[in-house]
Amino acid sequence: MMKHQCLLRFLWASAMALSLSVASAWVGMEVKPLHVDGRYLKDADGHIVNLHGFAQTYSPWFNERGTRWSNYDVNACLSYNKQKIDQILAAGWMMSFVRIHCDPYWSNTPGIPTTGENDISAFSMTRFKKYLREVFIPMALYAQQKGLYVVMRPPGVCPENIAEGDAYQQYLLQVWDVIAQQPELKDNPAIMYELANEPIHITATAGKSESQSLHDFFQAVTDVVRQHCQNIILVPGTGWQSQYGAYAEHPITGGNIGYAVHCYPGWYNSGVEGNVSVNYQDFRRGWRAQIGCVARFAPIVVTEMDWAPADYNASWGKAVTGEAGGTGFGANFRKITDETGNVSWLLFTECHLLAQFVDQAPANGQYTFLTDPEACPWPCYHWYQEYATKEWQETDYGGTSGRFPLTADDFNPSIWETGTFNEATRTLHTGQYGFGGWEYAPAEDFSAYRYIVVELDAPQSCGASFRIFDEQSYWSKPFAVDFGTQTRLVIDLHTMKKQDTGAACDPSHIYRVGFWSYGSGDIRIGSVYLSNDGVTPVETLIAAPGIQSPVADVYTLSGRLVRRSVAVSSALQGLPRGLYIIGGRKVMVK
């Protein structure tokens, strides 16, 4: 921890210089239209875009506890919140988006008591329409003029239980029907819609699973928006926006779809302050299980996230920054989202605090919430600067986009019997009659692809076979093919038959894929990938990093093979400017 703090202190001086050089260019920068392309947000030039920002809530309480304006004073509200945007940008924050809460302070009828923000009994559509025009749209357009993309969130939060056809769904349908028709917002490619805030539980509709019911609940809301416009839609998950497996089984359709996620210390096995035994690997594994299932095919926007030591009483999340790859929340959150490759995120710190930020170490050595490297503002300020000065965003490699990552975190050598896996050499040694590989919960759908290609680096001598399960139980009958003396298998996903029975193995729901052996020797894995021609990978995962060879294949980041078995020393000659993968490493051609 001390090493991490010393590094951050060392960066103070250089970060201040960087702040001065880029802040003026950032303020007022015109935003380019955004759209969803596969698992990414992209701009009009086709560049991958990951956004980094903050949040605003337009109510007296959330604007410095009612000390700045009150009594439904529209002009005072607008003046205060526009000022905060200006001050945040002037402080050097490299913000690229803002999440706007259409707070129920404006849309609830005054004098009607409620039990909290999840209580819609005081909601007035007349008031909502009035203040949408007078408060929320003006603020959204002001933010856009300042070079910020905007995520708009409806008033309030979800009740503890939601269900198809219930009063809350009807409320969302009405609210979004109004928002989606506003001429200033309609088809505005800088304005995104977060459909609801923090669903907790879904009550299954009769005859449907909870997963199908959650899909149908938000598909109906999505369809209302799509009747009027094509703005990017961000769909929330259950568990306070932490559970997304339902959408892996039943993705929301309609184009320009992403998923809005929340992340706080303690979620996704991330650990909290004082619990340093929870580390990067556990956090990463939890993130991949709950978020990776949709990050494989859609962009992710984290619309709430913060952390700080509890003593500051200035953050929702109580934790420390820690060290990337080690313990702690903040640094590992950044590392994991960077590795995932298609995650935008914001800092949920209150605006007046962000506006007060000064990029200067405390002269007396006494940390505050804004200057402590273990609280979120200080590291995020400098991380945002790093993101803003990059010429391009890297896609993830060996992360959630590949279905068969050869990493110690993802490859389980002990699905049956105890085995070992060496990530550096990609060597599997199963237990006796053991099985190692990848497990998927929920099931993966491989039906859009033609083949799985399995390559070994050397012949095996342990009776190895490659097996694919379309049922949850390990004791169900899988598709199985022996390697024998072969080192390469090309498996047609649409003609697979189950072992012993001859029944079809269904590629649309695969629960388990991997290697079985007697356990009497090593299996040196080269690569495993999906393909439509039996040769070319169709995902960004190509091979494990760190393997050196005088010759290598060259791929684009989309997984397209551009050169096979060429000398590494000359592999890039003549290639267009861009990012390539060579022998498992990312290399930039400038």
C-alpha positions as CSV (number, residue, x, y, z in Angstrom):
1,M,0.0,0.0,0.0
2,M,2.8,2.4,0.9
3,K,4.5,1.7,-2.5
4,H,1.2,2.6,-4.2
5,Q,0.9,5.9,-2.3
6,C,4.5,6.8,-3.1
7,L,4.0,6.2,-6.8
8,L,0.9,8.5,-6.7
9,R,2.8,11.2,-4.9
10,F,5.6,11.0,-7.4
11,L,3.1,11.6,-10.2
12,W,1.7,14.8,-8.6
13,A,4.1,17.2,-10.3
14,S,3.9,15.7,-13.8
15,A,0.1,15.4,-13.5
16,M,-0.2,19.1,-12.8
17,A,1.7,19.9,-16.0
18,L,-0.5,17.6,-18.0
19,S,-3.6,19.1,-16.4
20,L,-2.6,22.6,-17.6
21,S,-1.8,21.5,-21.1
22,V,-5.0,19.6,-21.9
23,A,-7.7,21.2,-19.8
24,S,-8.3,24.2,-22.1
25,A,-8.6,22.0,-25.1
26,W,-11.2,19.8,-23.5
27,V,-13.6,22.5,-22.4
28,G,-16.2,23.2,-25.1
29,M,-15.1,20.3,-27.3
30,E,-17.8,19.3,-29.8
31,V,-19.1,15.8,-29.3
32,K,-19.2,13.3,-32.2
33,P,-22.3,11.2,-32.7
34,L,-22.2,7.8,-30.9
35,H,-23.8,4.5,-31.8
36,V,-23.5,0.9,-30.7
37,D,-21.5,-1.4,-32.9
38,G,-21.4,-4.9,-31.5
39,R,-19.9,-4.7,-28.0
40,Y,-18.6,-1.2,-28.4
41,L,-19.7,2.4,-28.4
42,K,-18.3,4.0,-31.5
43,D,-18.1,7.5,-32.9
44,A,-19.0,8.6,-36.4
45,D,-15.5,7.8,-37.6
46,G,-15.7,4.2,-36.3
47,H,-13.4,4.7,-33.3
48,I,-14.1,2.8,-30.2
49,V,-15.2,5.2,-27.4
50,N,-15.2,4.6,-23.6
51,L,-16.6,7.5,-21.7
52,H,-15.6,8.8,-18.2
53,G,-17.7,11.2,-16.3
54,F,-19.8,12.3,-13.3
55,A,-23.4,12.6,-12.2
56,Q,-25.8,15.5,-11.4
57,T,-29.0,15.4,-9.5
58,Y,-31.3,18.5,-9.7
59,S,-32.8,18.8,-6.2
60,P,-32.0,21.1,-3.3
61,W,-30.9,18.2,-1.1
62,F,-28.4,16.9,-3.6
63,N,-27.2,20.4,-4.3
64,E,-25.3,20.9,-1.0
65,R,-28.1,19.9,1.3
66,G,-30.6,22.6,0.4
67,T,-28.2,25.5,1.1
68,R,-28.0,26.8,-2.5
69,W,-31.6,27.0,-3.8
70,S,-35.1,25.8,-2.9
71,N,-38.8,26.3,-3.5
72,Y,-38.9,25.0,-7.1
73,D,-36.7,27.9,-8.2
74,V,-35.9,26.9,-11.8
75,N,-33.5,29.7,-12.6
76,A,-31.6,29.1,-9.4
77,C,-31.4,25.4,-10.0
78,L,-30.1,25.9,-13.6
79,S,-27.6,28.6,-12.5
80,Y,-26.2,26.5,-9.8
81,N,-25.8,23.3,-11.8
82,K,-24.5,25.0,-14.9
83,Q,-21.9,26.6,-12.7
84,K,-20.9,23.3,-11.3
85,I,-20.3,21.9,-14.8
86,D,-18.2,24.9,-15.7
87,Q,-16.2,24.7,-12.4
88,I,-15.6,20.9,-12.8
89,L,-14.2,21.4,-16.3
90,A,-12.2,24.4,-15.3
91,A,-10.6,22.4,-12.5
92,G,-9.1,20.1,-15.1
93,W,-11.4,17.1,-14.9
94,M,-11.3,15.4,-18.3
95,M,-15.0,14.6,-18.3
96,S,-16.7,13.1,-21.3
97,F,-20.2,12.4,-20.0
98,V,-22.7,13.3,-17.3
99,R,-25.5,11.2,-15.9
100,I,-28.6,13.4,-15.3
101,H,-31.2,12.4,-12.8
102,C,-34.7,13.7,-13.6
103,D,-35.2,13.9,-9.8
104,P,-38.8,13.4,-8.5
105,Y,-38.5,16.6,-6.5
106,W,-39.9,18.3,-9.6
107,S,-42.4,15.7,-10.8
108,N,-44.0,14.8,-7.4
109,T,-47.1,16.9,-6.4
110,P,-46.0,19.1,-3.4
111,G,-47.6,18.2,-0.1
112,I,-48.3,14.5,-0.9
113,P,-46.2,12.4,1.5
114,T,-44.2,9.5,0.1
115,T,-42.1,6.7,1.6
116,G,-39.1,7.3,-0.5
117,E,-37.9,7.7,-4.1
118,N,-39.4,4.3,-5.0
119,D,-42.9,5.6,-4.1
120,I,-44.5,6.9,-7.3
121,S,-47.9,7.7,-5.6
122,A,-47.2,11.5,-5.8
123,F,-46.0,11.5,-9.4
124,S,-47.7,14.0,-11.6
125,M,-47.3,13.7,-15.4
126,T,-48.3,17.4,-15.8
127,R,-45.4,18.5,-13.5
128,F,-43.0,16.0,-15.2
129,K,-43.7,17.4,-18.6
130,K,-43.4,21.0,-17.4
131,Y,-40.0,20.5,-15.7
132,L,-38.7,18.2,-18.3
133,R,-38.9,21.2,-20.6
134,E,-37.8,23.8,-18.0
135,V,-35.0,21.9,-16.1
136,F,-33.9,18.6,-17.6
137,I,-33.7,19.3,-21.3
138,P,-31.9,22.7,-20.7
139,M,-29.4,21.0,-18.5
140,A,-28.9,18.2,-21.0
141,L,-28.3,20.6,-23.9
142,Y,-26.0,22.7,-21.8
143,A,-23.9,19.7,-21.0
144,Q,-23.8,18.7,-24.6
145,Q,-22.6,22.3,-25.6
146,K,-19.8,21.8,-23.1
147,G,-18.6,18.7,-24.9
148,L,-20.3,16.1,-22.7
149,Y,-22.4,13.1,-23.7
150,V,-25.5,12.8,-21.5
151,V,-27.2,9.8,-19.9
152,M,-30.7,10.6,-18.7
153,R,-32.3,8.6,-15.9
154,P,-36.0,8.7,-15.0
155,P,-37.3,10.1,-11.7
156,G,-36.7,8.0,-8.6
157,V,-35.7,4.3,-8.1
158,C,-37.4,1.0,-8.6
159,P,-39.5,-0.6,-5.8
160,E,-38.1,-3.7,-4.2
161,N,-40.1,-5.9,-6.5
162,I,-41.1,-5.2,-10.1
163,A,-43.3,-7.3,-12.4
164,E,-44.6,-7.2,-16.0
165,G,-47.8,-5.1,-16.1
166,D,-47.4,-3.6,-12.6
167,A,-47.8,0.0,-11.8
168,Y,-44.1,0.7,-12.0
169,Q,-43.8,-0.7,-15.5
170,Q,-46.7,1.5,-16.5
171,Y,-45.0,4.5,-15.0
172,L,-41.8,3.8,-16.9
173,L,-43.8,3.3,-20.2
174,Q,-45.4,6.7,-19.7
175,V,-42.3,8.6,-18.7
176,W,-40.2,7.2,-21.6
177,D,-43.0,7.8,-24.1
178,V,-42.8,11.4,-23.2
179,I,-39.0,11.7,-23.1
180,A,-38.5,9.9,-26.4
181,Q,-40.8,12.4,-28.3
182,Q,-39.0,15.6,-27.2
183,P,-37.6,17.2,-30.4
184,E,-34.3,18.4,-28.7
185,L,-33.6,14.8,-27.5
186,K,-35.1,12.7,-30.2
187,D,-32.4,10.9,-32.2
188,N,-29.8,13.2,-30.6
189,P,-26.7,10.9,-30.8
190,A,-25.2,12.6,-27.7
191,I,-28.2,11.7,-25.5
192,M,-28.5,8.2,-24.0
193,Y,-31.4,6.8,-22.0
194,E,-30.9,4.7,-18.8
195,L,-34.3,3.0,-18.5
196,A,-34.5,2.7,-14.7
197,N,-32.5,2.9,-11.5
198,E,-31.6,-0.1,-9.4
199,P,-34.1,-2.8,-10.0
200,I,-33.8,-5.3,-7.1
201,H,-36.1,-8.3,-7.8
202,I,-38.3,-9.4,-10.6
203,T,-41.4,-11.4,-9.9
204,A,-41.8,-14.0,-12.6
205,T,-44.9,-13.9,-14.7
206,A,-47.0,-17.0,-14.8
207,G,-45.5,-19.5,-17.3
208,K,-42.2,-17.6,-17.6
209,S,-38.8,-17.8,-15.9
210,E,-37.5,-14.8,-13.9
211,S,-34.9,-14.2,-16.7
212,Q,-37.6,-14.1,-19.4
213,S,-39.8,-11.9,-17.3
214,L,-37.0,-9.4,-16.7
215,H,-36.3,-9.3,-20.4
216,D,-40.0,-8.8,-21.2
217,F,-40.3,-6.0,-18.6
218,F,-37.6,-3.9,-20.1
219,Q,-38.1,-5.0,-23.7
220,A,-41.6,-3.3,-23.5
221,V,-40.0,-0.1,-22.2
222,T,-37.4,-0.3,-25.0
223,D,-40.1,-0.7,-27.6
224,V,-41.8,2.4,-26.4
225,V,-38.6,4.4,-26.9
226,R,-38.0,2.8,-30.3
227,Q,-41.5,3.9,-31.5
228,H,-40.1,7.5,-31.5
229,C,-36.3,7.5,-31.7
230,Q,-33.0,5.5,-32.0
231,N,-31.1,7.0,-29.1
232,I,-28.7,4.6,-27.3
233,I,-30.6,2.7,-24.6
234,L,-28.9,1.5,-21.4
235,V,-30.7,-1.4,-19.7
236,P,-30.4,-2.0,-16.0
237,G,-30.0,-5.4,-14.3
238,T,-31.4,-6.7,-11.0
239,G,-29.6,-6.8,-7.7
240,W,-29.3,-2.9,-7.7
241,Q,-27.8,-3.2,-11.2
242,S,-25.3,-6.0,-10.5
243,Q,-26.9,-9.1,-12.1
244,Y,-27.1,-9.5,-15.9
245,G,-27.3,-13.2,-16.5
246,A,-30.9,-12.8,-17.6
247,Y,-29.9,-10.7,-20.6
248,A,-27.2,-13.2,-21.6
249,E,-30.0,-15.7,-22.1
250,H,-32.5,-13.1,-23.5
251,P,-30.8,-10.0,-24.9
252,I,-32.8,-6.8,-25.3
253,T,-33.4,-6.1,-29.0
254,G,-34.0,-2.9,-30.9
255,G,-30.5,-1.7,-31.9
256,N,-28.2,0.8,-30.1
257,I,-28.5,-1.3,-26.9
258,G,-26.1,-1.2,-24.0
259,Y,-26.3,-2.1,-20.3
260,A,-26.1,0.2,-17.3
261,V,-24.2,-1.2,-14.3
262,H,-23.5,-0.1,-10.8
263,C,-20.4,-1.1,-8.9
264,Y,-19.5,-0.4,-5.2
265,P,-17.0,-1.9,-2.8
266,G,-18.1,-5.4,-1.7
267,W,-19.9,-6.1,-4.9
268,Y,-18.6,-8.8,-7.3
269,N,-16.3,-10.2,-4.6
270,S,-14.4,-6.9,-4.6
271,G,-13.8,-6.6,-0.9
272,V,-14.1,-3.6,1.4
273,E,-11.9,-1.5,3.6
274,G,-10.2,-3.7,6.2
275,N,-10.8,-6.9,4.2
276,V,-7.6,-7.1,2.3
277,S,-7.8,-10.9,1.8
278,V,-10.2,-10.2,-1.1
279,N,-8.0,-9.5,-4.2
280,Y,-7.9,-8.7,-7.8
281,Q,-8.5,-12.3,-9.0
282,D,-11.6,-12.7,-6.9
283,F,-13.0,-9.3,-8.0
284,R,-12.2,-10.1,-11.6
285,R,-13.9,-13.5,-11.4
286,G,-17.0,-11.9,-9.8
287,W,-17.2,-9.2,-12.4
288,R,-16.9,-11.6,-15.3
289,A,-19.6,-13.9,-13.8
290,Q,-22.1,-11.1,-13.3
291,I,-21.2,-8.5,-16.0
292,G,-19.0,-10.3,-18.5
293,C,-21.9,-12.3,-19.7
294,V,-23.3,-9.2,-21.4
295,A,-20.0,-7.4,-22.0
296,R,-19.3,-10.1,-24.6
297,F,-21.9,-8.6,-26.9
298,A,-22.9,-5.1,-25.8
299,P,-21.2,-2.0,-24.3
300,I,-21.3,-1.4,-20.6
301,V,-21.8,2.0,-18.8
302,V,-21.2,2.1,-15.1
303,T,-23.5,4.8,-13.9
304,E,-22.7,4.7,-10.2
305,M,-19.3,4.0,-8.6
306,D,-17.2,5.5,-5.9
307,W,-15.0,4.6,-2.9
308,A,-13.1,6.2,0.0
309,P,-12.0,5.4,3.5
310,A,-15.0,5.5,5.8
311,D,-13.5,8.2,8.0
312,Y,-14.2,10.8,5.3
313,N,-17.9,10.2,5.2
314,A,-17.9,11.5,1.7
315,S,-18.7,8.4,-0.5
316,W,-21.3,5.7,-0.8
317,G,-18.6,3.0,-1.1
318,K,-16.2,2.4,1.8
319,A,-12.9,1.1,0.6
320,V,-9.4,2.1,-0.5
321,T,-7.7,2.5,-3.9
322,G,-5.2,-0.3,-3.2
323,E,-2.9,-1.6,-5.9
324,A,-3.9,-2.9,-9.4
325,G,-3.5,-6.6,-9.4
326,G,-3.3,-6.8,-5.7
327,T,-5.7,-5.8,-2.9
328,G,-8.1,-2.8,-2.7
329,F,-11.1,-1.7,-4.7
330,G,-10.3,1.4,-6.9
331,A,-7.2,0.4,-8.7
332,N,-8.6,-3.1,-9.4
333,F,-11.9,-1.6,-10.6
334,R,-9.9,0.4,-13.2
335,K,-7.8,-2.6,-14.2
336,I,-10.8,-4.8,-14.7
337,T,-12.8,-2.3,-16.7
338,D,-9.8,-1.6,-18.9
339,E,-9.3,-5.3,-19.4
340,T,-12.9,-5.8,-20.3
341,G,-12.3,-3.1,-23.0
342,N,-15.9,-1.8,-23.6
343,V,-16.7,-0.2,-20.2
344,S,-17.5,3.5,-19.7
345,W,-17.8,4.6,-16.1
346,L,-18.3,7.6,-13.9
347,L,-17.4,8.9,-10.5
348,F,-20.4,9.4,-8.2
349,T,-18.7,12.0,-6.0
350,E,-20.9,15.1,-5.5
351,C,-20.4,17.9,-8.0
352,H,-19.5,20.6,-5.6
353,L,-16.6,18.5,-4.3
354,L,-15.4,17.7,-7.8
355,A,-15.5,21.5,-8.5
356,Q,-13.3,22.2,-5.5
357,F,-10.6,19.8,-6.7
358,V,-7.1,21.3,-6.9
359,D,-4.3,19.1,-8.3
360,Q,-1.8,19.9,-5.6
361,A,-0.4,17.8,-2.7
362,P,-1.3,19.1,0.8
363,A,1.5,21.3,2.1
364,N,1.1,20.0,5.6
365,G,1.0,16.4,4.6
366,Q,-2.5,16.0,6.0
367,Y,-4.8,14.2,3.5
368,T,-8.4,15.2,2.8
369,F,-11.0,13.4,0.8
370,L,-9.9,15.2,-2.3
371,T,-6.2,14.7,-1.9
372,D,-5.9,11.2,-0.4
373,P,-4.6,8.7,-3.0
374,E,-6.8,6.0,-1.3
375,A,-10.0,8.0,-1.9
376,C,-11.6,8.1,-5.4
377,P,-11.2,11.8,-6.5
378,W,-7.4,11.9,-6.5
379,P,-6.6,8.8,-8.6
380,C,-9.7,9.3,-10.9
381,Y,-8.7,12.8,-11.7
382,H,-5.4,11.5,-13.0
383,W,-6.8,8.4,-14.7
384,Y,-9.3,10.6,-16.6
385,Q,-6.4,12.6,-17.9
386,E,-4.6,9.5,-19.1
387,Y,-7.8,8.3,-20.9
388,A,-8.4,11.7,-22.5
389,T,-4.9,12.0,-23.9
390,K,-4.9,8.5,-25.6
391,E,-5.1,8.5,-29.3
392,W,-7.1,5.3,-29.3
393,Q,-8.8,2.9,-27.0
394,E,-7.5,-0.7,-26.8
395,T,-10.0,-3.6,-27.1
396,D,-9.7,-6.3,-24.5
397,Y,-7.4,-9.2,-25.1
398,G,-7.7,-12.4,-23.2
399,G,-10.8,-10.8,-21.6
400,T,-14.5,-11.2,-21.8
401,S,-14.8,-11.1,-25.6
402,G,-13.0,-14.5,-26.0
403,R,-15.0,-17.5,-25.0
404,F,-11.9,-19.6,-24.3
405,P,-9.4,-17.4,-22.4
406,L,-6.2,-19.3,-21.5
407,T,-5.7,-17.6,-18.1
408,A,-5.4,-19.0,-14.7
409,D,-8.5,-16.9,-13.7
410,D,-10.7,-18.3,-16.4
411,F,-9.5,-21.9,-17.1
412,N,-10.5,-24.4,-14.5
413,P,-8.3,-27.5,-14.5
414,S,-10.3,-29.2,-11.8
415,I,-13.9,-29.3,-13.1
416,W,-13.6,-33.1,-12.4
417,E,-10.8,-34.4,-10.3
418,T,-7.9,-32.2,-9.2
419,G,-5.7,-30.9,-12.0
420,T,-3.2,-28.2,-12.7
421,F,-2.8,-25.5,-15.3
422,N,0.3,-23.5,-16.1
423,E,-0.8,-20.2,-17.7
424,A,2.7,-19.3,-18.9
425,T,3.1,-22.5,-20.9
426,R,-0.6,-23.2,-21.4
427,T,-0.1,-26.7,-20.0
428,L,-3.0,-28.7,-18.5
429,H,-2.5,-31.9,-16.4
430,T,-5.9,-33.3,-15.4
431,G,-6.5,-35.5,-12.5
432,Q,-7.1,-39.2,-13.1
433,Y,-10.0,-39.5,-15.5
434,G,-10.2,-35.7,-15.0
435,F,-11.6,-32.8,-16.9
436,G,-10.5,-29.2,-17.2
437,G,-11.8,-26.3,-19.3
438,W,-14.4,-23.5,-19.2
439,E,-17.8,-23.4,-17.6
440,Y,-20.6,-21.0,-18.5
441,A,-23.4,-19.8,-16.3
442,P,-25.8,-19.0,-17.9
443,A,-25.2,-21.2,-20.9
444,E,-23.3,-19.8,-24.0
445,D,-24.9,-19.7,-27.4
446,F,-22.5,-20.8,-30.1
447,S,-25.1,-21.4,-32.8
448,A,-24.2,-18.3,-34.8
449,Y,-20.8,-19.9,-35.5
450,R,-19.8,-22.9,-37.7
451,Y,-16.8,-24.4,-36.0
452,I,-14.7,-24.6,-32.8
453,V,-11.1,-25.0,-33.6
454,V,-8.8,-26.6,-31.0
455,E,-5.0,-26.6,-31.5
456,L,-2.4,-28.3,-29.4
457,D,1.3,-27.1,-29.3
458,A,2.4,-30.8,-29.2
459,P,1.0,-34.3,-29.5
460,Q,-0.5,-35.6,-26.3
461,S,-0.1,-39.1,-24.8
462,C,-2.7,-39.2,-22.1
463,G,-5.8,-40.3,-24.0
464,A,-7.1,-36.7,-24.3
465,S,-10.4,-35.9,-25.9
466,F,-12.2,-32.6,-26.4
467,R,-15.7,-32.5,-24.9
468,I,-18.7,-30.1,-25.2
469,F,-21.7,-30.3,-22.9
470,D,-25.2,-28.9,-23.8
471,E,-26.6,-29.9,-20.3
472,Q,-25.7,-28.6,-16.9
473,S,-24.8,-31.9,-15.3
474,Y,-21.2,-33.1,-15.7
475,W,-22.7,-36.6,-15.9
476,S,-24.8,-35.8,-18.9
477,K,-23.6,-37.2,-22.3
478,P,-21.3,-34.7,-24.1
479,F,-20.1,-34.5,-27.6
480,A,-16.5,-36.0,-27.5
481,V,-13.7,-36.3,-30.0
482,D,-10.4,-38.0,-29.3
483,F,-7.1,-36.3,-30.3
484,G,-5.2,-39.4,-31.0
485,T,-2.1,-38.3,-32.9
486,Q,-3.7,-35.1,-34.1
487,T,-2.8,-31.7,-32.8
488,R,-5.7,-29.8,-34.5
489,L,-9.4,-30.4,-34.3
490,V,-12.0,-28.6,-36.4
491,I,-15.4,-29.3,-34.8
492,D,-18.6,-28.6,-36.8
493,L,-20.9,-27.2,-34.2
494,H,-24.0,-28.0,-36.2
495,T,-23.4,-31.7,-36.7
496,M,-22.2,-32.7,-33.2
497,K,-23.6,-35.9,-31.8
498,K,-23.5,-36.9,-28.1
499,Q,-21.2,-39.7,-26.9
500,D,-22.7,-43.2,-26.9
501,T,-26.3,-42.0,-27.7
502,G,-26.0,-40.3,-31.1
503,A,-28.4,-37.6,-30.0
504,A,-27.7,-34.1,-31.3
505,C,-25.6,-31.8,-29.2
506,D,-27.3,-28.3,-29.3
507,P,-24.8,-25.4,-29.8
508,S,-27.3,-22.8,-28.7
509,H,-26.8,-23.6,-25.0
510,I,-23.4,-24.9,-24.0
511,Y,-22.5,-25.2,-20.4
512,R,-19.1,-26.7,-20.4
513,V,-16.2,-27.1,-22.9
514,G,-12.8,-28.6,-22.3
515,F,-10.3,-31.4,-22.2
516,W,-10.7,-34.9,-20.7
517,S,-7.7,-37.3,-20.1
518,Y,-6.5,-40.3,-18.1
519,G,-4.3,-37.8,-16.2
520,S,-1.1,-39.6,-17.2
521,G,0.5,-36.8,-19.1
522,D,0.4,-33.1,-20.1
523,I,-1.8,-31.4,-22.6
524,R,-0.1,-28.4,-24.2
525,I,-2.8,-26.1,-25.5
526,G,-2.1,-23.8,-28.4
527,S,-5.4,-22.1,-28.9
528,V,-9.2,-22.6,-28.9
529,Y,-11.4,-20.4,-30.9
530,L,-14.7,-20.0,-32.8
531,S,-14.5,-19.8,-36.6
532,N,-16.8,-19.7,-39.6
533,D,-14.3,-21.1,-42.0
534,G,-12.3,-23.5,-39.8
535,V,-9.2,-21.2,-40.1
536,T,-9.9,-17.7,-39.0
537,P,-10.9,-16.7,-35.5
538,V,-14.0,-14.6,-35.2
539,E,-13.3,-13.1,-31.8
540,T,-10.5,-10.9,-30.4
541,L,-9.0,-13.7,-28.3
542,I,-6.2,-15.2,-30.4
543,A,-3.7,-16.9,-28.1
544,A,-2.3,-16.5,-24.6
545,P,0.2,-13.5,-24.1
546,G,3.8,-13.9,-23.2
547,I,4.9,-16.6,-25.7
548,Q,7.9,-15.7,-27.8
549,S,8.5,-17.2,-31.2
550,P,10.5,-16.1,-34.3
551,V,7.4,-16.5,-36.4
552,A,3.8,-15.7,-35.7
553,D,0.4,-15.1,-37.1
554,V,-0.9,-11.5,-37.4
555,Y,-4.5,-10.6,-36.6
556,T,-6.6,-7.5,-36.5
557,L,-8.3,-6.7,-33.2
558,S,-11.5,-8.1,-34.7
559,G,-9.8,-11.4,-35.0
560,R,-9.2,-11.4,-38.8
561,L,-6.1,-13.2,-39.9
562,V,-4.0,-10.9,-42.1
563,R,-0.7,-12.8,-42.2
564,R,0.2,-16.4,-41.3
565,S,3.5,-17.7,-40.0
566,V,5.6,-14.7,-40.8
567,A,8.8,-13.6,-39.3
568,V,8.1,-11.4,-36.2
569,S,10.9,-9.1,-37.1
570,S,9.2,-8.1,-40.4
571,A,5.5,-8.9,-39.5
572,L,4.3,-5.3,-39.6
573,Q,6.0,-4.1,-42.7
574,G,3.6,-2.6,-45.2
575,L,0.5,-2.9,-42.9
576,P,-1.9,0.1,-42.6
577,R,-1.8,2.2,-39.4
578,G,-3.7,0.5,-36.6
579,L,-3.4,-2.0,-33.7
580,Y,-2.6,-5.6,-34.4
581,I,-2.1,-8.8,-32.4
582,I,1.2,-10.7,-33.1
583,G,2.1,-13.8,-31.2
584,G,-0.3,-12.9,-28.5
585,R,0.9,-9.3,-28.1
586,K,-0.8,-6.0,-29.1
587,V,1.4,-3.9,-31.4
588,M,0.7,-0.4,-32.8
589,V,1.5,0.5,-36.4
590,K,1.9,4.3,-36.4
